[in-house]
Amino acid sequence: ALLASQGLTGVETSLDGPFGLYNLYFKGAYDAEAITQGLGKLFHGTWVSFKPWPCCRGTHSCVDATLSLVKERDLLPGDVEGVTVTVGEHGRALCTPLEERRRPKLSIDAKHSIPFTVALAIARRNIVLADFKGERLADPEILRLAQKVDWKFNPEFAIRGIEPGMVEIRLKGGVAYSRKVDFAYGNPKNPISPDDLVAKFRDCAAYAVNPIAPTVLEEVIQGISHLESVPDVGQIVEPLAREAALQR
């Protein structure tokens, strides 16, 4: 809308033309009025999830359940006898082939593995970017725990969007604890805390090509945290631009 107000033109039939969005992707079955329903009153951006952990969002229900059990029950890695995760259709893809998911070779494979990320959650009580670096993939403790993770399929969990997940952790003494998560942490129905969101931002910022000074990072965090009172959003990125210019 802002570009159009400045006179920038585009393909006028991109939505309703014979090769437009509606006809090409929805075979002509559409309701154009749905686009403007609640315009200015409903803000769908508020229903976007945040990812608290740097792995596939499909792993997050099981990671969430695991972290909750580990922290609430103060479970130690050495006490774990076995783990069973219950998943839907997408979760099944993140558990198979099981042996490959238990011992991922590449960082991207580890991020798409429920057995590996659940093992990380048990051992580390958190998941950060460093956990997917090359040397971490061969961590004996993580691999030992991942070997104890098995899975079950529940067709009721196979829903559109991020599926529920259930985790059962069995201890060597015979006690078992389980937790089902319907909405993974970061979902608007299970919102992420401001502190955890800032922690994720700090973790990501640590990998910037141009190192960011702590004072600059704090300035950016404060700007984003008080976005409604910032007169010009350019002020938020200005400290980063200034820092990058000094490093040239």
C-alpha distance (Angstrom), angle and dihedral (degrees) to the residues before:
residue distance angle dihedral
A1 . . .
L2 3.81 . .
L3 3.81 91.5 .
A4 3.80 91.1 48.2
S5 3.80 90.8 51.1
Q6 3.81 87.9 57.7
G7 3.79 91.6 54.0
L8 3.79 100.1 -99.3
T9 3.79 109.5 149.3
G10 3.79 132.2 -157.1
V11 3.79 142.0 172.0
E12 3.78 105.5 -46.9
T13 3.81 92.9 -156.6
S14 3.82 96.8 49.8
L15 3.81 90.7 115.6
D16 3.80 108.4 31.2
G17 3.81 103.0 19.1
P18 3.82 121.9 110.9
F19 3.80 89.6 -95.2
G20 3.79 95.5 31.2
L21 3.78 128.0 116.1
Y22 3.80 97.2 -88.0
N23 3.78 97.6 49.6
L24 3.79 99.2 34.4
Y25 3.79 97.5 46.7
F26 3.80 104.6 21.1
K27 3.82 99.9 33.2
G28 3.78 90.9 -123.6
A29 3.81 94.4 -59.2
Y30 3.78 102.0 125.5
D31 3.77 144.7 119.7
A32 3.80 109.7 -136.9
E33 3.81 91.9 -167.9
A34 3.81 89.8 66.2
I35 3.81 87.9 74.3
T36 3.79 93.5 64.9
Q37 3.80 99.9 33.8
G38 3.78 107.8 123.1
L39 3.80 91.8 2.3
G40 3.79 108.4 174.8
K41 3.80 91.4 10.7
L42 3.79 104.9 58.3
F43 3.81 114.9 55.2
H44 3.78 108.1 -169.3
G45 3.80 91.7 -171.7
T46 3.79 88.0 77.5
W47 3.82 87.8 66.8
V48 3.77 94.7 59.3
S49 3.80 114.8 113.2
F50 3.79 125.3 -128.3
K51 3.80 118.9 -137.6
P52 3.81 108.6 -131.2
W53 3.83 93.5 -174.7
P54 3.83 127.6 47.0
C55 3.80 96.9 -121.6
C56 3.80 136.0 88.4
R57 3.80 110.5 -53.5
G58 3.80 87.8 -130.8
T59 3.81 89.3 68.9
H60 3.80 94.1 53.0
S61 3.81 100.5 86.6
C62 3.80 90.1 57.2
V63 3.81 92.8 41.0
D64 3.81 89.9 50.4
A65 3.81 92.1 49.8
T66 3.80 91.3 47.0
L67 3.80 95.4 49.2
S68 3.80 91.2 47.7
L69 3.81 92.1 53.3
V70 3.79 94.9 43.2
K71 3.79 94.3 49.9
E72 3.81 98.1 39.3
R73 3.80 94.1 46.2
D74 3.81 95.7 32.5
L75 3.79 90.2 -128.6
L76 3.80 117.7 -173.3
P77 3.82 124.0 -147.3
G78 3.80 92.1 -122.6
D79 3.81 91.4 56.9
V80 3.81 94.7 58.3
E81 3.79 116.2 107.1
G82 3.79 97.3 173.4
V83 3.79 145.4 -24.1
T84 3.80 130.0 -143.7
V85 3.79 120.9 -167.5
T86 3.80 120.5 -164.1
V87 3.79 113.3 -150.6
G88 3.80 145.1 167.5
E89 3.80 130.9 -126.9
H90 3.80 96.6 -63.3
G91 3.78 91.6 42.1
R92 3.79 90.4 53.3
A93 3.80 89.5 58.4
L94 3.81 88.6 53.6
C95 3.82 91.2 53.0
T96 3.79 100.1 47.0
P97 2.95 138.3 118.0
L98 3.79 79.2 30.6
E99 3.80 99.5 -155.6
E100 3.80 91.7 48.8
R101 3.80 90.9 49.0
R102 3.79 90.1 49.5
R103 3.81 92.4 52.3
P104 3.82 107.6 29.9
K105 3.79 114.8 -172.6
L106 3.78 99.1 -159.7
S107 3.79 133.9 45.0
I108 3.80 92.2 -117.9
D109 3.81 90.6 52.2
A110 3.80 91.0 51.4
K111 3.80 90.7 51.7
H112 3.81 89.2 54.6
S113 3.79 95.5 48.0
I114 3.80 122.3 97.6
P115 3.85 93.6 -168.8
F116 3.81 91.5 52.3
T117 3.81 96.9 43.9
V118 3.81 91.8 45.7
A119 3.81 88.6 51.7
L120 3.82 89.0 50.3
A121 3.79 90.5 50.8
I122 3.80 91.6 52.5
A123 3.80 95.1 46.1
R124 3.82 101.3 37.1
R125 3.83 103.0 25.9
N126 3.79 86.3 -138.2
I127 3.79 138.9 42.0
V128 3.80 122.4 -130.4
L129 3.80 135.8 167.1
A130 3.80 93.1 -95.4
D131 3.81 89.2 64.0
F132 3.81 89.4 71.4
K133 3.78 98.0 51.7
G134 3.79 116.2 118.4
E135 3.79 98.4 -101.5
R136 3.80 92.6 47.9
L137 3.81 91.1 59.3
A138 3.79 88.7 68.4
D139 3.81 96.1 48.3
P140 3.84 104.1 138.5
E141 3.82 93.8 -146.3
I142 3.80 93.4 52.6
L143 3.80 92.9 45.6
R144 3.80 91.4 47.9
L145 3.80 91.0 53.1
A146 3.82 92.6 44.2
Q147 3.80 88.9 56.6
K148 3.80 87.8 60.8
V149 3.81 94.0 55.2
D150 3.80 116.7 99.4
W151 3.79 129.9 169.9
K152 3.79 143.5 -140.8
F153 3.78 130.0 -162.2
N154 3.80 121.6 -128.7
P155 3.83 114.5 -174.8
E156 3.81 89.5 -154.5
F157 3.80 88.1 66.4
A158 3.82 92.1 56.6
I159 3.80 99.6 98.6
R160 3.79 135.3 140.5
G161 3.76 113.4 -86.7
I162 3.79 125.1 12.5
E163 3.78 107.5 -5.0
P164 3.81 125.9 -135.2
G165 3.77 118.0 -106.0
M166 3.78 134.9 -158.6
V167 3.77 126.9 -159.7
E168 3.80 128.5 -166.1
I169 3.80 117.4 -168.4
R170 3.81 116.1 -164.5
L171 3.78 118.5 -160.2
K172 3.80 127.7 -149.2
G173 3.79 91.3 -110.9
G174 3.79 90.8 63.0
V175 3.81 96.9 -102.5
A176 3.81 117.9 128.7
Y177 3.79 131.3 -165.7
S178 3.79 126.5 -167.8
R179 3.78 136.7 -173.3
K180 3.81 132.3 -174.8
V181 3.78 120.3 -155.6
D182 3.80 117.3 -162.5
F183 3.80 96.7 178.5
A184 3.79 116.2 32.3
Y185 3.78 117.8 -128.4
G186 3.79 109.0 -83.6
N187 3.81 94.0 38.6
P188 3.83 112.2 123.0
K189 3.81 86.6 -115.1
N190 3.82 89.2 53.8
P191 3.82 100.4 27.6
I192 3.76 124.6 -160.8
S193 3.80 116.6 -115.9
P194 3.82 119.3 -112.5
D195 3.81 89.9 -118.8
D196 3.81 92.8 54.5
L197 3.79 91.0 46.5
V198 3.81 90.7 53.3
A199 3.81 90.5 46.7
K200 3.82 90.3 54.0
F201 3.81 90.0 48.7
R202 3.80 91.5 51.0
D203 3.80 91.2 49.0
C204 3.80 91.6 51.9
A205 3.81 93.3 43.4
A206 3.80 90.1 55.9
Y207 3.82 87.8 71.1
A208 3.80 96.1 53.9
V209 3.80 113.6 135.8
N210 3.79 87.9 -130.5
P211 3.83 107.6 46.7
I212 3.79 112.6 -118.8
A213 3.79 118.2 -137.2
P214 3.83 114.2 -124.5
T215 3.81 91.4 -119.4
V216 3.80 91.6 53.3
L217 3.79 92.0 46.5
E218 3.79 90.1 51.7
E219 3.80 90.6 49.6
V220 3.80 90.6 54.3
I221 3.81 92.5 46.2
Q222 3.79 91.4 51.5
G223 3.79 91.2 49.1
I224 3.79 93.5 51.7
S225 3.80 91.8 43.2
H226 3.81 90.1 57.0
L227 3.78 97.7 35.9
E228 3.80 94.2 141.5
S229 3.80 91.0 63.1
V230 3.82 97.8 44.1
P231 3.83 108.1 107.3
D232 3.81 94.1 -157.6
V233 3.81 124.1 22.6
G234 3.78 87.6 -148.3
Q235 3.80 86.3 76.3
I236 3.81 89.1 67.0
V237 3.80 96.4 58.0
E238 3.80 95.5 33.1
P239 3.84 93.8 85.2
L240 3.82 89.9 53.4
A241 3.80 91.9 48.7
R242 3.80 90.2 47.7
E243 3.82 91.0 50.3
A244 3.80 92.4 49.3
A245 3.81 91.6 49.5
L246 3.79 91.0 53.9
Q247 3.80 90.6 54.2
R248 3.80 95.6 53.0
